[in-house]
Amino acid sequence: MISVHRSDDRYRGGEPDAGIETRHALSFGSFYDPDNLRFGPILACNEERLAPGAGFDEHPHSHTEIVTWVVEGELTHRDSAGHSTVVRAGDVAHLSAAAGVRHVERNDGPGPLTFLQMWLAPLKSGGEPSYTVVPGIADSTPYALPAAGAMLHVRRLGEGERTALPDAVRLYVHVVRGRVGLGGEELGPGDAARITGAEDLEAVAVTGAEFVVWEMAG
């Protein structure tokens, strides 16, 4: 089964006056929908846009696997476990909050920053926080997230190119750029598809496209 969720239907959040614009795919903060709390282990999929100088001051997380895909610009990250780095477009960052961590996320660069941030529930709670950045992840190199029973795939296709999607209990597809045909639907930037019981699915790039796919075991 494929359920398509359009970009325009996302919940609008953030603080526009402070240079923060957010669109939420699932219930988040004051945006509560009892029928849209999570999809498998995915708890949040937030599109974030930060103006130069804007950001999120230090705040806590626990028992959450936070994966960030930078689309444009540079994201500065600092956390209470001593990690400090700049995440650039095409990089994947993974913060495992474990039993508890505090962090700061800012746009300290000269231009706009756009990133996709996804929160997943761990299979087990506790442990020590960790932080990993994979620079310029390639299409052929999925990022495994065993703590949540999930795998992240990145697909970049030229117009007319096709790619097989993994067979999985659940798939979550989010289009970053371009337009993608999937299961008789056409998805544009910011659109997502939630798929259960995926078998023999194929995505085709209607235009040049970039999208991310979460493959989930449960």
C-alpha positions as a printed Julia matrix, in Angstrom:
218×3 Matrix{Float64}:
  0.0    0.0     0.0
  1.27   3.48   -0.94
  0.06   6.6     0.88
  1.18   9.9    -0.67
  1.61  13.0     1.51
  2.05  16.31   -0.27
  4.43  19.09    0.71
  1.61  21.62    1.01
 -0.16  19.41    3.57
  2.74  19.47    6.03
  2.25  21.23    9.34
  3.9   24.67    9.38
  6.05  25.48   12.38
  9.26  27.18   13.37
  9.7   30.87   14.13
  9.55  32.8    10.84
 10.34  36.09   12.6
 13.57  34.49   13.87
 14.51  33.13   10.45
 13.31  29.57   11.13
 10.75  27.93    8.83
  9.73  24.34    9.5
  7.34  21.93    7.86
  6.44  18.77    9.78
  5.33  15.51    8.17
  4.12  13.96   11.45
  2.72  15.22   14.74
  5.29  17.42   16.4
  5.1   19.75   19.39
  1.82  21.64   19.33
  0.88  20.01   16.01
 -0.98  16.93   17.21
 -2.84  14.46   15.03
 -3.61  11.13   16.74
 -3.74   9.43   13.32
 -0.31  10.74   12.31
  2.01  10.08   15.23
  4.66   7.92   13.54
  5.37   5.59   10.63
  7.18   2.51   11.86
 10.19   3.85   13.81
  9.98   7.28   12.13
  8.8    9.84   14.69
  9.5   13.03   12.72
 10.49  14.19    9.26
 11.03  17.94    9.38
 11.98  20.23    6.52
 14.01  23.04    8.06
 15.02  26.34    6.5
 17.31  28.66    8.49
 18.31  32.16    7.46
 21.96  33.17    8.01
 22.53  33.6    11.75
 19.38  31.7    12.73
 19.28  28.44   14.62
 18.13  26.33   17.51
 19.67  27.15   20.88
 20.86  24.37   23.16
 18.08  21.86   23.82
 17.9   18.26   25.07
 17.15  14.93   23.39
 16.99  11.38   24.7
 16.14   7.92   23.35
 16.05   9.19   19.76
 18.12   8.52   16.64
 18.36  11.84   14.76
 19.48  11.75   11.13
 20.04  14.96    9.18
 20.39  15.38    5.41
 21.67  18.81    4.38
 20.17  19.99    1.08
 21.71  23.47    0.8
 24.15  25.5     2.89
 26.07  24.55    6.02
 24.74  23.31    9.38
 26.85  23.95   12.48
 26.37  21.31   15.19
 27.67  21.35   18.78
 26.65  19.0    21.57
 27.25  18.3    25.24
 29.24  15.16   24.4
 31.97  17.37   22.94
 31.21  17.08   19.23
 31.47  20.19   17.06
 31.28  20.1    13.27
 29.9   21.68   10.11
 27.61  19.48    8.0
 27.47  20.42    4.32
 25.13  19.69    1.43
 25.14  15.99    0.56
 26.39  14.94    4.01
 24.52  12.68    6.42
 24.77  13.43   10.15
 23.58  11.0    12.83
 23.14  11.95   16.47
 22.28   9.05   18.74
 20.8   10.78   21.79
 20.87   7.59   23.87
 20.25   8.29   27.57
 20.51  12.04   27.02
 22.4   14.77   25.19
 22.05  18.49   24.55
 22.91  20.16   21.26
 22.89  23.37   19.24
 22.07  23.65   15.52
 22.77  26.88   13.67
 23.3   28.45   10.3
 26.62  30.22   10.79
 27.21  30.39    7.04
 26.67  33.36    4.68
 23.77  31.84    2.74
 20.45  30.1     3.4
 20.41  26.63    4.95
 17.94  23.87    4.1
 18.0   20.45    5.68
 15.8   17.44    6.25
 15.82  16.06    9.77
 14.37  12.67   10.64
 13.86  11.24   14.12
 13.62   7.49   14.64
 12.77   5.51   17.76
 15.54   3.16   18.93
 14.89  -0.51   19.47
 16.49  -0.24   22.94
 16.77   2.73   25.29
 19.84   3.91   27.18
 23.5    3.9    26.24
 26.0    6.67   25.55
 25.35   9.42   23.0
 27.32   9.41   19.76
 27.65  11.57   16.68
 28.7   10.58   13.15
 29.0   12.5     9.88
 29.29  10.77    6.51
 30.53  13.35    3.98
 29.13  13.24    0.45
 27.36   9.89    0.81
 27.12   8.04   -2.52
 24.05   6.45   -4.09
 25.59   3.0    -3.79
 26.43   3.39   -0.09
 23.34   3.1     2.15
 23.64   4.29    5.73
 22.7    1.57    8.2
 20.91   2.54   11.4
 20.72  -0.79   13.27
 19.7    0.94   16.5
 16.32   1.64   14.86
 16.18  -1.35   12.5
 16.42   0.93    9.48
 18.58   1.76    6.46
 18.84   5.1     4.65
 19.32   5.13    0.87
 20.03   8.17   -1.3
 19.0    8.19   -4.95
 20.08  10.75   -7.56
 18.64  10.13  -11.03
 18.81  11.86  -14.37
 15.62  12.45  -16.33
 14.12   9.11  -17.42
 16.39   7.0   -15.22
 14.88   4.27  -13.06
 15.85   2.59   -9.81
 14.47  -0.38   -7.94
 13.35   0.26   -4.38
 14.13  -2.25   -1.61
 11.56  -4.88   -0.7
 10.72  -4.08    2.9
  8.07  -4.16    5.6
  8.0   -0.35    5.34
  9.53   2.28    3.05
  9.46   6.03    3.49
 10.34   8.05    0.38
 10.97  11.81    0.5
 11.7   13.82   -2.64
 14.37  16.47   -2.14
 14.64  17.8    -5.71
 12.89  17.2    -9.03
  9.93  14.96   -9.79
  9.64  11.21   -9.31
  7.07   8.69  -10.54
  6.2    5.97   -8.04
  3.29   3.51   -8.04
  1.23   5.55  -10.46
  1.79   8.8    -8.53
  4.1   11.7    -9.31
  5.97  13.21   -6.37
  7.53  16.68   -6.34
  9.89  18.46   -3.94
  8.79  17.95   -0.34
  6.31  15.2    -1.22
  6.6   11.85    0.55
  5.26   8.32    0.16
  4.65   5.9     3.02
  4.72   2.33    1.74
  3.85  -0.9     3.55
  4.65  -4.35    2.22
  6.92  -3.04   -0.55
  7.65  -5.58   -3.28
  9.09  -5.05   -6.78
  8.64  -1.27   -6.67
 10.47   1.03   -9.06
 10.93   4.79   -9.08
 11.46   6.78  -12.28
 12.8   10.31  -12.55
 10.29  12.46  -14.46
 12.95  15.18  -14.27
 16.41  15.06  -12.75
 15.72  14.1    -9.14
 17.18  13.48   -5.71
 15.3   11.58   -3.03
 15.91   9.66    0.17
 14.45   6.28    1.07
 14.13   4.76    4.52
 14.03   0.97    4.47
 12.52  -0.36    7.7
 12.27  -3.86    9.09
  9.25  -3.08   11.26
